[in-house]
Amino acid sequence: MVASKKPDGYTLAVVSTGVIAVRPHLLKLSYDPLKDFTLICQYSRYIGALTVLKDAPFKDVNDFIVYAKAHPGLSYGSPGMYTQQHLATELFRQCKGLEFKHVPHKGGAPANTALLGKHVDFVAGAGQHIQYVKQGAFKMLAIYNSDKRDPNYPDLPTLKDLGCKDAPALGYIVVGPKGLPDGIYKKLSETFKKVTDGPDFQKVLNNLEIPYDYKDRAQLEKDVVVEYEFYKTFLAKMGAKKKD
């Protein structure tokens, strides 16, 4: 485990910021999420969207809200319990006074399969849904986990546009053990910035439909504390219990 290794720059990990911001509120951990890592950088973030079948009986999110109020108990699939897409959907539900039935899956792919088979009414898309949007099987009604509209889908509102709170986006980050010397950190940071800014890496992200969202150490250290406190409060309100 990275947290227990020597801070010499040779042991690093790519993890979700959920390891720091979410997991500590759900599991008893052997590490301190805010103290036992050196945050090096973030290079991308997860995405989410309220996603329905292309032939669903609503043309936009406002139609969906009207329909959901008239048909309480619509079911939705998510990539899993307490994922950021699940939590964003819950914030949307609370904001608009709706009633949904949550059907958690083990990842975004099986959730999409459930929607294709009409076993759920919509999904909290987690990235894999984009391929079905491009194929014409799905359509997105709103963007989750972002305070900015997606430039690829500029007509889609964010939850903020709808007057709702949103679950902060979790990202892909590079971390090392705590106490990483400044010289080693500087070299690693410069290298990762150069690589992630490069055309080859950008092409990989584009092919995977993963948005580029670079943050340096200073920004990450501010953001993870905010995210940690948000998820701590919201998960407690949802009745989440820590597991051993």
N, C-alpha and C positions, 0 to 999 in steps of 0.2 A: 504494500500500500504506500502511495506517494507520501502521505503525511508522516510516516515513520522513517523515511529514507534520509540519507545524508544530503544536505543542500549543496551539491556540487555541480548542478546543471545537467547531469547525465540521466536523472530520473524525473521524467515529466509525465503528465497525463492530459488527455483531452476528455473533458467531462461536461455535463450539462451544469448550468448554474443552479439547477434544481438540487444538486448534491449539497449546495450551500444554503439555498433559500427555502427548499421544500422538504427534502428528506429528513432534516433534523426534527421536524414537527410530526413526523409519521413513524420514525424508527429510533430506537435507542442506539446511539453511535459510539464508537470508540475514539472518535476524534472531535475536536472543536471546529465546527465549520467556518467560523469567522477568524480563527487564530492559527490554525495548523497548516495553512497553505500560503504560498506566495502566488498571487494572481499575476499572470504574465500578460495575457491579452484575450479578448474575445474576437472571433472572426466571423461569426454568423449567429443567427437567432432562429428559433423555431417559429413557425407560422401557424395560423389557425383560421378557420372560416366556417360560418354557418352555411352548410351545403345540403342541397336537396337534389332530387332527380330532375332532369331537364323538363319532364312533362308534369311536374308538380303544379297544383292549381293556384299558384301565386307568381306574379311577375317580379316582385321585389320584396324587400324586407318588411315594408309597411303592410303589404297584402298578407304576408306571413303572420304578422302580429295580429291582424284582424281575424285571420283564419284560426290561429292558435287560441285566441280568446273564445271563439265560437266552438272550438273542439278541444277542450281541456284534456290533458293527458297524452299529448303527442309524444311518441317515443323517439329517443335519439341515441345514436351510438357514439362512443368516444374511444380514444386510444387507451383509456384506462381510468380507474378511480383516482381522483385528485391530480390528474394531469392538467396542464395549464388550459387546454382546450375544454376540458370538463368544467373547470372553475370559471372560465370566461362565459360558458353557456349558462351556468348558474347565476352569474352576475346579471346577464342579459335577462334571464327569466325573472329574477327578483325585481329588476328595474322596470320591466313592463307588466308585472303582475300576472305572469303566465304560469301554467302548470304543465310540467314535462315529466316523462318517465325516463330515467337514465339507464342505459344499457351499456355498461363498460365492457370493453374488449381488450385483448392482449395485443395492442398496437393499432395503428391506423388502418393497415391493410384489411384485417378482418372486419373492422367497422365499415369500411367501404363496401366489402362484399355483402354485408348485411343490408346496406342501403340498396345495392344493385338487386338483391333478392326481395326487396320491399318488406324486409323483416322489421325495419325501423322507418320512421317518417323523415328523419334527417340525420346528418352526422355533424359532429364537431370536427371538421377536417383538420388533419395534422400534417399536411404536406403531400401525402400520397394521393389525396383527392384531386390534385391539379391535373394529373394525367387523364382522369375521367372527365374533367371539365374540358380539356382540349379535344377529347374524343367525342364530345357532345352528349355524354351520358348524364353528367351532373351540371348544376349551375350553382354559383355562390351568391349568397344574398347579403352577407356582411363579413367584414374582416375582423378577426380577433387578434388580441395580443399586440396591438400597434396603435400608436397615437397619430400615425400618418397613413394616408391612403396608399395603397399599393400602386406604384406607377404603371404596372402591367394591367391593372384593373381599376382605373381611376374613378369609375362610376360607382364602385362599391363603397358604402359607408363603413366607417369604423364604429365600434361601440361608443366611442366618444362623440362621434357625429350624431348618434342616436340619443345622446343625453345620458348615457350609462357609464358606470365605472367598468374598467377592463382589468383582466389579470395581467400583470407585467410579463412581457415576453422573456422566456428563458433562452439562454444562448449556449453556443458551443465555445468553451473556454479552454485555454492552456494553463495548467497550474504546475507548480513545483512545491517541494517541501518548504516549510517556513524557514526564514533565516537565509534565503538565497542571497549571496553577496551582490551588491549593486553592480559591480562590473560584469558578473555573469548574467544578471537580469538584463542589463542594457544590451549586451550582445544578443541574447535570445530574443528580446523584444524587437530589436532592429531587424533581425533575420526573419522573424515571423511576419513583420509588417511588409517587408520586401516581397516575401513569397506570396502572402495572401492578396497583395495588391497586383500581383503579376497576372498576365493574361491566361496562363495555363490553369492556375487555381480558380480564377474567375469563371473559366469555362466549365470546370468541374461543378462549381456551385450552381451555375445556370442549368446544367444538364440535370442536376438533382432537384431543381426548383427550390433551392435554399438561398434565402436573401443574404447578401453580404452586409455585415453590420459590425464594423471594427470598433473596439473600445480598448484604450490603453489601460494600464494598471490603475492610474489615478481615478479614471472614470468608473472602472469596475469596482474599486473599493468603496466608492460612494453608492453605486447602484445596488450591489448585493446586500448592503445593510437595509436599504429601503425595501427591497424584494423580500428579504428575510422577515422583516416586521409585518409586511403586508400579508404574506402567506401564513405567518404565525397567527395573526388575528382572524383572518378569514377561515382558515381550517378549524380553528377553535369554535367559531360560530357555526360551522357545519357539523360539529360534533366528532371530528376526526380524533382518533385515539392512537397513541403511540404503541407500536408493537415491539416486542423484544427481538 
